[in-house]
Amino acid sequence: MAMEKRARFRSWWLPYALVLPQLVVTVVFFFLPAGQALYQSVFIQDAFGGSLQFVGLDNFRELFHDELYLASFQVTALFSVLVAGLGLSISLVLAVFADRVVRGAAAYKTLLIWPYAVAPAIAGVLWMFLFNPSLGVVAFWLNRAGFDWNYLLNGGQAVTLVVVAAVWKQVSYNFLFFLAGLQSIPKSLLEAAAIDGAGPVRRFATIVFPLLSPTTFFLLVVNVVYAFFDTFAIIDAATSGGPGQATEILVYKVYKDGFKGLDLGGSAAQSVILMVIVITLTVVQFRYVERKVQY
Amino acid sequence: MIEHRPLLTFFTHLILGIGVIVVALPVYVTFVASTHTAPEVLQAPMSMLPGSHFVDNYAAVLTHGAGESGAGVGRMMVNSLISALVIAVGKIVISMLSAFAIVYFRFRFRGLVFWMIFVTLMLPVEVRILPTYKVVSDLGMLDTYAGLTVPLIASATATFLFRQFFLTIPEELAEAARIDGAGPMRFFWDVVVPLSRPNVAALFVILFIYGWNQYLWPLLVTTQEDMYTAVIGIKRMISGGDAATDWNLVMATAMLAMLPPALVVILMQKWFVKGLVDSEK
């Protein structure tokens, strides 16, 4: 807390009353469940809620020997690299061109940002409908073109489908931040470079892209978090983690093992591992924010 | 523009045009599918022009949903609206109050309170889903509006946003209020709340979309059809498998479920952009 107010009010009860609603909700729905996840992660329990047995770190040890869990890690890694990589590059290209437009810029912006409003689950349904092997329009043309498309059987194609849906939904967000970043670059810099004979590509590579790097880094973290967590609904609606485990990312596995498999200890241990990942990402992001403030 | 390059300008519009088309394509196909009969949609390939059953399909889903299920999408939209409004307003109210306390009072455990709120930034609902479900179920909140909304109301983002904004309110205002004998709540209502209006509007847009688009949480806590939100309704409609699904009605439902948040983004674009940028600071 860097800044402090000098003028303060005095009351022995009011501040507590003011923070009470948020604290109650936070304790009941954050700390209690998170504590329970930590607690359950060191026990095994039978599916009917019966006997609890303390097993220490066995749940974690078991996870890291479980090939399905390790496979899920790989799927998650591949998925987030693809979502973040494609999402960032496509939106950067669109933002760079939108920044060049003189007339119609506002119209392009409006037409490109609205997918932000589409629920991830609906994005999954829309793309699943396009690529559905029996009734999808895109699937029909792919098959007609001689490409054997059936994401219900082919794991790689299923990953492609969820990546496309996830990127489609996230491009609008990245686009807005890139566009704002581009618009904050002083035009005089670019004009000076142009006078010195640097063409558009050269200007982009030597001036624009380096100046955008804080935005890019910020978006990279946001996109990885998005790919890890917010894509749950896309995957559940489009592929339900299948075929096999092909699109089962870590968050999906927590849900599946916990609610469908009723493996409470294993699911809780997975939750704990995810929490560690989120906390790491958040710390990285805050480091970045701190640095930004110093500029 | 720095220099005149007609070819590059043409290329610019070409790329942006392709971008706009790809962004719009799935929604266009959805719209087309929502205007045909079910057998017409099942024909491969489906016609790419709108059909003539727009009114029939939308009237059907609004009143009694897809297939035999019964619950109308009208009811689901109301559920979505209630949840989105309660989540947005609830988050804004509790975070304004706690941010006001943290900024304008010095009290014991202030650091602890701040830390407790701060740490929740790190725990998305997906991560602690099973234990949270258990808490809600123990409290008897399954299939209630409270169960749909209250667990999603606590979040650090809004509190931080308001705290940061309150710190920029000039000291003189609070001093003047104190000299005039106004109590803290009077100051809150007459000065802090009116000054916060732009932040509230921006945050409201973001939180409304967040609330409307919730998926995993309503999927778990609603089992009765009349408590489904629109997004969950779609998921339930398609879970019967390809053949059993009336895709024209599912797609009409998808269009209806997309409409309110899309309108909010387009009509309140200024607040939307501000909210997005602010809440990620």
Contacts between the chains, C-beta under 8 A, distances in Angstrom:
chain1	res1	chain2	res2	distance
A	1	B	114	7.2
A	3	B	167	4.9
A	5	B	103	5.8
A	5	B	104	6.2
A	5	B	167	7.2
A	5	B	171	6.7
A	5	B	174	7.0
A	6	B	171	5.6
A	7	B	104	7.9
A	7	B	171	5.1
A	7	B	174	3.9
A	7	B	175	4.7
A	7	B	178	6.6
A	8	B	104	6.0
A	8	B	105	6.1
A	8	B	106	5.7
A	8	B	174	7.8
A	9	B	104	5.5
A	9	B	105	5.9
A	9	B	174	7.7
A	9	B	178	7.3
A	9	B	183	7.5
A	9	B	184	3.9
A	9	B	187	7.4
A	10	B	105	7.7
A	11	B	105	7.0
A	11	B	184	6.5
A	14	B	101	7.5
A	14	B	105	7.0
A	14	B	184	6.1
A	14	B	185	7.6
A	15	B	101	4.1
A	15	B	105	3.8
A	15	B	107	4.3
A	15	B	110	7.5
A	16	B	101	7.9
A	16	B	107	6.8
A	18	B	97	4.5
A	18	B	98	6.1
A	18	B	100	6.0
A	18	B	101	3.7
A	18	B	105	7.8
A	19	B	97	7.2
A	19	B	98	4.4
A	19	B	101	4.8
A	19	B	102	7.2
A	19	B	113	5.3
A	21	B	93	7.8
A	21	B	94	4.5
A	21	B	97	6.5
A	21	B	98	7.5
A	22	B	94	4.5
A	22	B	95	6.6
A	22	B	97	7.2
A	22	B	98	4.3
A	22	B	117	6.4
A	22	B	154	6.1
A	22	B	159	6.8
A	23	B	98	7.6
A	23	B	113	6.6
A	23	B	116	6.7
A	23	B	117	7.8
A	25	B	94	6.9
A	25	B	150	6.4
A	25	B	151	7.7
A	25	B	153	5.5
A	25	B	154	3.9
A	26	B	116	6.1
A	26	B	117	6.4
A	26	B	120	5.7
A	26	B	154	4.5
A	27	B	116	7.8
A	28	B	135	6.4
A	29	B	132	5.9
A	29	B	135	6.5
A	29	B	136	7.8
A	29	B	150	7.2
A	29	B	151	4.2
A	29	B	154	6.0
A	30	B	120	4.9
A	30	B	123	6.0
A	30	B	128	7.5
A	30	B	154	6.2
A	31	B	116	7.6
A	32	B	131	7.3
A	32	B	135	5.7
A	33	B	128	4.4
A	33	B	131	3.5
A	33	B	132	4.1
A	33	B	134	7.4
A	33	B	135	5.6
A	34	B	123	5.9
A	34	B	128	5.1
A	34	B	131	7.3
A	36	B	131	3.8
A	36	B	134	7.1
A	36	B	135	7.8
A	37	B	127	7.9
A	37	B	128	5.4
A	37	B	130	7.3
A	37	B	131	5.0
A	40	B	131	7.2
A	90	B	19	7.9
A	93	B	15	6.7
A	94	B	15	7.2
A	94	B	16	6.6
A	94	B	19	4.8
A	97	B	11	8.0
A	97	B	12	4.6
A	97	B	15	4.9
A	97	B	16	5.4
A	98	B	16	6.1
A	100	B	1	6.8
A	100	B	8	7.6
A	100	B	9	7.5
A	100	B	12	5.1
A	101	B	12	6.1
A	101	B	13	7.4
A	101	B	16	6.9
A	102	B	1	5.8
A	108	B	16	5.1
A	108	B	20	6.8
A	110	B	266	6.2
A	110	B	269	6.5
A	111	B	20	4.6
A	111	B	23	6.9
A	111	B	24	7.2
A	112	B	16	7.8
A	112	B	19	6.1
A	112	B	20	6.4
A	112	B	23	6.0
A	113	B	265	6.7
A	113	B	269	7.5
A	113	B	272	7.8
A	114	B	23	7.8
A	114	B	262	5.3
A	114	B	265	5.4
A	114	B	266	6.0
A	115	B	23	5.9
A	116	B	209	7.3
A	116	B	265	6.1
A	116	B	272	7.9
A	116	B	276	7.9
A	117	B	209	5.6
A	117	B	213	7.9
A	117	B	258	7.0
A	117	B	261	3.8
A	117	B	262	4.4
A	117	B	264	6.7
A	117	B	265	4.3
A	118	B	27	7.9
A	118	B	213	7.7
A	118	B	258	5.4
A	118	B	261	7.4
A	118	B	262	7.1
A	119	B	212	7.1
A	119	B	213	3.6
A	119	B	214	8.0
A	119	B	215	6.5
A	119	B	231	4.8
A	119	B	257	6.8
A	119	B	258	7.5
A	119	B	261	7.5
A	120	B	213	6.8
A	120	B	215	6.4
A	121	B	213	7.6
A	121	B	215	4.4
A	121	B	231	5.1
A	121	B	234	6.9
A	121	B	235	6.0
A	122	B	213	7.9
A	122	B	231	6.4
A	122	B	234	6.5
A	122	B	254	5.4
A	122	B	257	6.0
A	122	B	258	6.0
A	123	B	26	7.8
A	125	B	234	5.9
A	125	B	235	7.8
A	125	B	238	6.6
A	125	B	250	7.4
A	125	B	254	6.0
A	126	B	26	4.0
A	126	B	27	6.8
A	126	B	29	7.6
A	126	B	30	5.5
A	126	B	254	6.7
A	127	B	26	5.9
A	129	B	26	7.6
A	129	B	29	7.0
A	129	B	30	6.8
A	129	B	33	7.0
A	129	B	247	7.1
A	129	B	251	7.0
A	130	B	25	7.7
A	130	B	26	5.7
A	130	B	29	6.0
A	132	B	242	7.1
A	134	B	42	7.9
A	134	B	44	7.1
A	134	B	242	5.8
A	135	B	41	6.6
A	135	B	42	5.7
A	135	B	44	6.0
A	135	B	46	7.0
A	135	B	242	7.1
A	135	B	247	6.7
A	137	B	29	5.9
A	137	B	45	5.4
A	137	B	46	6.0
A	137	B	48	7.2
A	140	B	44	5.0
A	140	B	45	4.3
A	141	B	45	7.3
A	168	B	22	7.6
A	168	B	23	7.1
A	168	B	26	7.2
A	171	B	23	7.3
A	172	B	23	7.6
A	173	B	276	7.2
A	176	B	273	6.2
A	176	B	276	6.3
A	176	B	277	7.8
A	177	B	277	7.5
A	177	B	280	7.8
A	180	B	273	8.0
A	180	B	277	6.6
A	187	B	2	7.7
A	190	B	2	5.8
A	191	B	2	5.7
A	194	B	2	4.6
A	194	B	3	5.8
A	200	B	5	7.4
A	200	B	8	6.4
A	218	B	280	7.5
A	222	B	280	7.1
A	229	B	124	4.9
A	229	B	126	5.0
A	229	B	127	7.4
A	232	B	126	5.6
A	232	B	215	7.2
A	232	B	216	5.7
A	233	B	215	3.7
A	233	B	216	6.5
A	233	B	231	7.9
A	236	B	215	7.4
A	236	B	216	7.7
A	236	B	219	7.9
A	236	B	235	7.4
A	237	B	215	7.9
A	237	B	234	7.8
A	237	B	235	6.0
A	237	B	238	7.7
A	251	B	126	4.9
A	251	B	127	7.6
A	254	B	126	7.2
A	254	B	127	7.4
A	254	B	129	6.7
A	254	B	130	7.6
A	255	B	126	7.6
A	255	B	129	6.3
A	255	B	216	7.2
A	258	B	129	7.0
A	258	B	130	4.2
A	259	B	130	7.0
A	259	B	220	7.4
A	264	B	130	7.0
A	267	B	130	5.7
A	268	B	130	7.0
A	268	B	131	7.4
A	271	B	127	5.4
A	271	B	128	5.9
A	271	B	129	7.6
A	271	B	130	7.1
A	271	B	131	7.8
A	274	B	126	7.8
A	274	B	127	4.7
A	275	B	122	7.2
A	275	B	123	6.4
A	275	B	127	5.4
A	275	B	128	7.6
A	278	B	122	5.3
A	278	B	123	6.8
A	278	B	124	6.6
A	278	B	127	6.3
A	279	B	122	4.9
A	282	B	121	6.2
A	282	B	122	4.8
A	289	B	281	7.5
